């Protein structure tokens, strides 16, 4: 609701597969926390354990899945994730496939089921399925020149809540095409312009609070600040 109202939401990334760490972080007041199944150390079992820790908090758990895999997306949502972050989305067609997996009919093709959802829905499963679509968040990542070229089409796919820039992979792609940092920044600004045109939030992965504040001032509305591994490294290095 906060994201759809045009406000800024802030979260952090957890790559270390610790449900206990996820539980502690979930009580710190972030809007959302994403558990990184793509590059992190998480397994399905540790994700299931961690997602249970969010049930008594106001922080929304998101899972970065490994790609546009409808079965994996469906499974993460059944385990209690309130949304998914889908990496390396290149086109509106891929974004549409992700949306189909996230939303129940008639908006998508998500299958109903899951032990945890049965506990949450209780005897009102019909009401749960009728209202669940409004609670789900779909974040798609644009991480290449091709993806940025298609960003307006991606943003116009029904159900896409946020288009998140992955600056590291975008830079890898930019350099692979013989371009430089200045071109990278032009692509970032293109995503921001598309966000303002379509109304779909643009997101950015920031390493520091200062960068996060700068990106918010530019108009980004889904802002990640740091990761557990980086924060731990920095804290220990300062001792």
C-alpha positions as CSV (number, residue, x, y, z in Angstrom):
1,X,0.0,0.0,0.0
2,X,2.8,2.4,0.9
3,X,4.5,1.7,-2.4
4,X,1.3,2.0,-4.5
5,X,0.6,5.4,-2.7
6,X,3.8,6.8,-4.2
7,X,5.8,6.8,-1.0
8,X,9.4,5.6,-0.6
9,X,10.0,2.1,0.8
10,X,13.3,1.1,2.3
11,X,14.8,-2.3,2.9
12,X,18.0,-4.4,3.1
13,X,19.4,-7.5,1.6
14,X,20.2,-10.7,3.4
15,X,22.6,-13.2,1.7
16,X,23.7,-15.2,4.8
17,X,21.4,-18.1,5.3
18,X,20.5,-17.4,8.9
19,X,16.8,-17.4,9.9
20,X,17.8,-16.0,13.3
21,X,19.5,-13.0,11.6
22,X,16.4,-12.6,9.4
23,X,14.2,-12.5,12.5
24,X,16.3,-9.9,14.3
25,X,16.4,-7.7,11.1
26,X,12.7,-8.0,10.6
27,X,12.2,-6.3,14.0
28,X,14.2,-3.2,13.0
29,X,11.5,-1.3,11.2
30,X,12.4,-1.9,7.5
31,X,9.5,-1.8,5.1
32,X,10.8,-5.0,3.5
33,X,13.7,-7.4,3.6
34,X,14.8,-9.5,0.7
35,X,16.3,-12.9,1.1
36,X,18.7,-13.6,-1.8
37,X,18.1,-17.0,-3.2
38,X,19.9,-16.0,-6.5
39,X,23.3,-15.2,-5.1
40,X,23.0,-15.8,-1.4
41,X,23.5,-19.0,0.6
42,X,19.8,-19.7,1.2
43,X,18.3,-23.1,0.6
44,X,14.6,-23.9,0.3
45,X,14.6,-25.2,3.9
46,X,16.3,-22.2,5.4
47,X,14.1,-19.9,3.4
48,X,11.0,-21.6,4.8
49,X,12.4,-21.2,8.3
50,X,13.2,-17.6,7.8
51,X,9.9,-16.7,6.2
52,X,8.1,-18.0,9.3
53,X,10.0,-15.4,11.5
54,X,8.2,-12.5,9.7
55,X,4.7,-13.6,10.6
56,X,4.6,-11.5,13.8
57,X,6.2,-8.4,12.3
58,X,5.1,-5.6,10.0
59,X,8.1,-6.1,7.7
60,X,7.3,-7.7,4.3
61,X,9.6,-10.6,3.4
62,X,10.6,-10.7,-0.3
63,X,12.6,-13.5,-1.9
64,X,14.9,-12.9,-4.9
65,X,14.3,-16.0,-7.0
66,X,16.8,-17.4,-9.4
67,X,14.9,-16.4,-12.6
68,X,11.5,-16.5,-14.3
69,X,10.5,-19.9,-13.0
70,X,6.8,-20.1,-12.3
71,X,7.1,-23.2,-10.1
72,X,9.8,-21.6,-7.9
73,X,7.9,-18.3,-7.6
74,X,4.7,-20.1,-6.7
75,X,6.6,-22.2,-4.1
76,X,8.2,-19.1,-2.4
77,X,4.8,-17.4,-2.1
78,X,3.2,-20.5,-0.7
79,X,5.9,-20.5,2.0
80,X,4.9,-17.0,3.1
81,X,6.9,-14.6,1.0
82,X,4.9,-11.4,0.3
83,X,6.5,-10.9,-3.0
84,X,9.4,-11.8,-5.3
85,X,12.3,-10.0,-6.9
86,X,12.9,-11.5,-10.3
87,X,16.5,-10.9,-11.7
88,X,17.6,-10.4,-15.3
89,X,14.2,-9.5,-16.8
90,X,14.9,-8.4,-20.4
91,X,11.4,-7.9,-21.9
92,X,7.8,-7.3,-21.3
93,X,7.2,-11.0,-22.1
94,X,9.4,-12.2,-19.3
95,X,7.8,-9.7,-16.9
96,X,4.4,-11.0,-17.9
97,X,5.5,-14.6,-17.2
98,X,6.6,-13.5,-13.8
99,X,3.3,-11.8,-13.1
100,X,1.4,-14.9,-14.2
101,X,3.2,-16.8,-11.5
102,X,2.7,-14.2,-8.8
103,X,-1.1,-13.6,-9.1
104,X,-4.1,-15.8,-8.8
105,X,-6.7,-15.9,-11.6
106,X,-8.0,-13.8,-13.2
107,X,-4.9,-11.7,-13.1
108,X,-2.5,-14.6,-13.4
109,X,-2.1,-18.3,-13.2
110,X,-0.8,-18.9,-9.7
111,X,-1.9,-22.2,-8.2
112,X,-3.6,-22.3,-4.8
113,X,-2.1,-24.4,-2.0
114,X,0.7,-24.6,0.6
115,X,0.8,-25.7,4.2
116,X,1.7,-22.3,5.5
117,X,-1.0,-20.5,3.5
118,X,-3.5,-23.0,4.8
119,X,-2.6,-22.0,8.3
120,X,-2.8,-18.3,7.4
121,X,-6.1,-18.5,5.5
122,X,-7.8,-20.9,8.0
123,X,-11.4,-21.6,7.2
124,X,-11.6,-18.5,5.0
125,X,-9.5,-19.8,2.2
126,X,-12.0,-18.4,-0.4
127,X,-11.6,-14.9,1.1
128,X,-7.8,-15.3,1.2
129,X,-7.6,-16.2,-2.5
130,X,-9.9,-13.3,-3.4
131,X,-7.8,-10.8,-1.6
132,X,-4.3,-12.1,-1.9
133,X,-3.5,-10.5,-5.2
134,X,-3.6,-7.1,-3.6
135,X,-1.0,-8.1,-1.0
136,X,1.6,-9.4,-3.4
137,X,4.6,-7.4,-4.7
138,X,6.3,-8.1,-7.9
139,X,9.7,-6.5,-8.4
140,X,11.6,-7.1,-11.6
141,X,15.3,-6.3,-12.1
142,X,16.7,-4.5,-15.2
143,X,20.4,-5.3,-15.5
144,X,21.3,-4.8,-19.2
145,X,21.2,-2.3,-22.0
146,X,18.5,-4.4,-23.7
147,X,16.4,-4.4,-20.5
148,X,16.6,-0.6,-20.2
149,X,15.7,-0.2,-23.9
150,X,12.5,-2.2,-23.1
151,X,11.8,-0.7,-19.7
152,X,8.6,1.1,-20.6
153,X,7.1,-2.0,-21.9
154,X,8.2,-3.9,-18.8
155,X,6.7,-1.2,-16.5
156,X,3.4,-1.4,-18.3
157,X,2.9,-5.1,-17.6
158,X,0.0,-5.3,-15.1
159,X,1.2,-6.4,-11.7
160,X,4.7,-5.0,-11.9
161,X,5.1,-2.9,-8.7
162,X,8.8,-2.0,-9.0
163,X,11.5,-2.0,-11.6
164,X,14.8,-2.4,-9.7
165,X,18.1,-1.5,-11.2
166,X,20.9,-3.9,-10.5
167,X,23.8,-1.5,-10.9
168,X,26.6,-4.1,-10.8
169,X,25.3,-6.3,-13.5
170,X,24.2,-3.3,-15.5
171,X,27.8,-2.1,-15.4
172,X,29.1,-5.5,-16.5
173,X,26.8,-5.4,-19.5
174,X,27.7,-1.7,-20.3
175,X,31.4,-2.5,-20.3
176,X,30.9,-5.6,-22.4
177,X,29.4,-3.3,-25.0
178,X,32.4,-1.0,-24.9
179,X,30.6,1.8,-22.9
180,X,31.6,3.6,-19.7
181,X,30.4,4.9,-16.4
182,X,28.8,7.9,-18.0
183,X,26.7,5.6,-20.2
184,X,25.7,3.6,-17.2
185,X,24.4,6.8,-15.5
186,X,22.4,7.7,-18.7
187,X,20.7,4.3,-18.5
188,X,19.9,4.8,-14.8
189,X,18.3,8.2,-15.6
190,X,16.4,6.6,-18.5
191,X,14.8,4.1,-16.0
192,X,13.9,7.0,-13.7
193,X,12.3,8.9,-16.6
194,X,10.3,5.8,-17.5
195,X,9.2,5.5,-13.9
196,X,7.9,9.1,-13.8
197,X,6.1,8.5,-17.1
198,X,4.4,5.2,-16.2
199,X,3.9,5.7,-12.4
200,X,5.7,2.4,-11.7
201,X,8.3,2.8,-8.9
202,X,11.9,2.7,-9.8
203,X,14.3,1.0,-7.4
204,X,18.0,1.1,-6.8
205,X,20.5,-1.1,-4.9
206,X,22.6,1.2,-2.7
207,X,25.6,0.3,-0.6
208,X,25.5,3.2,1.8
209,X,23.0,5.5,3.6
210,X,24.4,8.5,1.7
211,X,23.8,6.9,-1.6
212,X,20.3,5.8,-0.6
213,X,19.5,9.4,0.3
214,X,20.8,10.7,-3.0
215,X,18.8,8.1,-5.0
216,X,15.6,9.0,-3.1
217,X,16.2,12.7,-3.9
218,X,16.4,11.7,-7.6
219,X,13.0,10.1,-7.4
220,X,13.7,6.4,-6.7
221,X,11.0,5.0,-4.5
222,X,12.2,1.4,-3.7
223,X,15.6,1.7,-2.1
224,X,17.9,-1.0,-0.8
225,X,20.5,0.1,1.8
226,X,23.3,-2.3,2.3
227,X,23.5,-6.1,2.8
228,X,24.2,-8.2,5.9
229,X,27.6,-9.4,4.6
230,X,28.8,-5.8,3.7
231,X,27.5,-4.3,7.0
232,X,29.2,-7.1,9.0
233,X,32.5,-6.7,7.1
234,X,32.5,-2.9,7.6
235,X,31.7,-3.2,11.3
236,X,34.4,-5.8,12.0
237,X,37.0,-3.9,10.0
238,X,36.3,-0.8,12.1
239,X,37.2,-2.6,15.4
